[in-house]
Amino acid sequence: MTYNLKQLRPGSLDAALAKAEHYRDLNQPEEAESICRDVLDVDGASQRAWKLLGLALTDRFPSHEVGLFEDALAAFGHLTDEYERVYHLGVAWERSAKAHTERNEAHSAVTAFERALGLFEKAGGLRPELPDAVLRWNRCVRLLNGRPSLHAVLQGHLADRVDLGD
């Protein structure tokens, strides 16, 4: 026997996305992801659904499942507002870096943190009145400087750079 998915009614999408947010709050990202996919089946342009889907996927990074990072980047890539897209891509890289840190993969973590910092820098330039990019930047820097294994890799990166002068 095979079961088929049922489609949401267009008038129920906001309520469904509120449920997805609730499931994220309850640390149940797989439920949130499923709801977002249901919404996107009806409204493939829903910016709220793409953002929530990307965030739900990043919530699952510690599980080490293959493809989550790429799926999160793809979801955030659907965001049409440049600031939202760049900022949330930075969030994906930051959360990837944290997952690498937890797995004691210092080199990968530093590389991911550096990508996140670059995106937060760009996002901050797009909307300097919003504090989010600065707050994320500062958290990344505190982790890079506060974890000895990350700090050691970062110092090694700096020592490896060659200054060719003028």
C-alpha positions as CSV (number, residue, x, y, z in Angstrom):
1,M,0.0,0.0,0.0
2,T,1.2,3.5,-0.8
3,Y,0.2,6.7,0.9
4,N,0.1,10.1,-0.9
5,L,0.7,13.5,0.6
6,K,-2.3,15.8,1.1
7,Q,-2.1,19.4,0.0
8,L,-2.7,22.3,2.2
9,R,-5.4,24.8,1.4
10,P,-4.0,28.2,0.3
11,G,-5.9,29.9,3.1
12,S,-4.1,27.8,5.8
13,L,-0.5,28.6,4.9
14,D,0.0,31.3,7.6
15,A,-1.3,29.0,10.3
16,A,0.9,26.2,9.0
17,L,4.0,28.4,9.1
18,A,3.1,29.4,12.7
19,K,3.1,25.7,13.5
20,A,6.5,25.4,11.9
21,E,7.8,28.2,14.0
22,H,6.3,26.5,17.1
23,Y,8.0,23.2,16.2
24,R,11.3,25.0,15.8
25,D,10.8,26.5,19.3
26,L,10.2,23.0,20.6
27,N,13.4,21.8,19.1
28,Q,11.6,19.6,16.6
29,P,13.2,20.8,13.3
30,E,12.1,17.7,11.3
31,E,8.4,18.6,11.9
32,A,9.1,22.2,11.0
33,E,10.9,21.1,7.8
34,S,8.0,18.9,6.8
35,I,5.5,21.8,7.3
36,C,7.6,24.2,5.3
37,R,7.8,21.7,2.4
38,D,4.0,21.4,2.6
39,V,3.6,25.2,2.3
40,L,6.1,25.3,-0.5
41,D,4.2,22.7,-2.4
42,V,1.3,25.2,-2.5
43,D,3.3,28.5,-2.6
44,G,6.8,27.9,-4.0
45,A,7.6,31.6,-3.6
46,S,6.8,31.9,0.1
47,Q,9.8,33.8,1.6
48,R,8.7,32.9,5.1
49,A,8.6,29.2,4.3
50,W,12.0,29.3,2.5
51,K,13.6,31.1,5.5
52,L,12.0,28.7,8.1
53,L,13.0,25.7,6.0
54,G,16.6,26.8,5.9
55,L,16.6,27.5,9.6
56,A,15.0,24.1,10.4
57,L,17.7,22.4,8.3
58,T,20.5,24.3,10.1
59,D,18.9,23.2,13.4
60,R,19.7,19.6,12.3
61,F,23.4,20.2,11.6
62,P,24.6,18.5,14.8
63,S,23.0,15.2,13.5
64,H,25.7,15.0,10.9
65,E,23.2,14.0,8.2
66,V,24.7,14.3,4.7
67,G,23.2,17.0,2.5
68,L,21.7,19.2,5.2
69,F,24.2,22.1,4.7
70,E,23.7,22.1,0.9
71,D,19.9,22.0,1.3
72,A,20.0,24.9,3.8
73,L,22.1,27.0,1.4
74,A,19.7,26.2,-1.4
75,A,16.7,27.2,0.7
76,F,18.3,30.5,1.7
77,G,19.2,31.0,-1.9
78,H,15.5,31.4,-2.7
79,L,15.3,34.5,-0.5
80,T,14.7,37.4,-2.8
81,D,15.8,40.2,-0.4
82,E,19.6,40.5,-0.7
83,Y,20.1,41.3,3.0
84,E,17.9,38.3,4.1
85,R,19.7,36.0,1.7
86,V,23.2,37.1,2.6
87,Y,22.5,37.2,6.4
88,H,20.9,33.7,6.4
89,L,23.7,32.2,4.3
90,G,26.0,33.6,7.0
91,V,23.8,31.8,9.6
92,A,24.2,28.5,7.8
93,W,27.9,28.9,7.6
94,E,28.1,29.9,11.3
95,R,26.0,26.9,12.4
96,S,28.1,24.6,10.2
97,A,31.2,26.0,11.9
98,K,29.7,25.3,15.3
99,A,28.9,21.7,14.3
100,H,32.5,21.3,13.1
101,T,33.7,22.7,16.4
102,E,31.6,20.2,18.4
103,R,33.2,17.4,16.3
104,N,36.7,18.7,17.0
105,E,37.2,19.6,13.3
106,A,39.1,22.8,14.0
107,H,40.3,23.5,10.5
108,S,36.9,23.0,8.9
109,A,35.3,25.1,11.7
110,V,37.7,28.0,11.1
111,T,37.1,27.9,7.4
112,A,33.3,27.9,8.0
113,F,33.6,30.7,10.5
114,E,35.6,32.8,8.1
115,R,32.9,32.3,5.4
116,A,30.2,33.3,7.9
117,L,32.2,36.5,8.9
118,G,32.5,37.5,5.3
119,L,28.7,37.1,4.8
120,F,27.9,39.0,8.0
121,E,30.2,41.8,7.0
122,K,28.4,42.0,3.7
123,A,24.9,41.9,5.3
124,G,25.9,44.6,7.8
125,G,26.8,46.8,4.9
126,L,23.4,46.2,3.3
127,R,21.4,47.2,6.3
128,P,23.7,48.9,8.9
129,E,20.7,49.9,11.0
130,L,20.0,46.3,11.9
131,P,22.1,44.8,14.7
132,D,21.8,41.1,13.7
133,A,24.8,40.9,11.5
134,V,27.0,42.6,14.1
135,L,25.7,40.4,16.9
136,R,26.4,37.2,14.8
137,W,29.9,38.6,13.8
138,N,30.7,39.1,17.5
139,R,29.6,35.6,18.5
140,C,31.8,34.1,15.8
141,V,34.8,36.1,16.8
142,R,34.3,35.2,20.5
143,L,34.2,31.5,19.5
144,L,37.3,31.8,17.3
145,N,39.2,33.6,20.0
146,G,37.9,31.7,23.0
147,R,38.4,28.1,21.9
148,P,42.1,27.2,22.0
149,S,41.9,24.7,19.1
150,L,40.2,27.3,16.8
151,H,42.5,30.1,17.9
152,A,45.5,27.9,17.2
153,V,44.3,27.2,13.7
154,L,43.4,30.8,13.1
155,Q,46.9,31.9,14.2
156,G,48.4,29.3,11.9
157,H,46.3,30.8,9.0
158,L,47.7,34.2,9.8
159,A,51.3,32.9,10.0
160,D,51.0,31.2,6.6
161,R,50.0,34.4,4.8
162,V,52.8,35.9,2.8
163,D,53.2,39.7,2.7
164,L,54.6,40.6,-0.7
165,G,54.7,44.3,0.2
166,D,54.1,47.0,-2.4
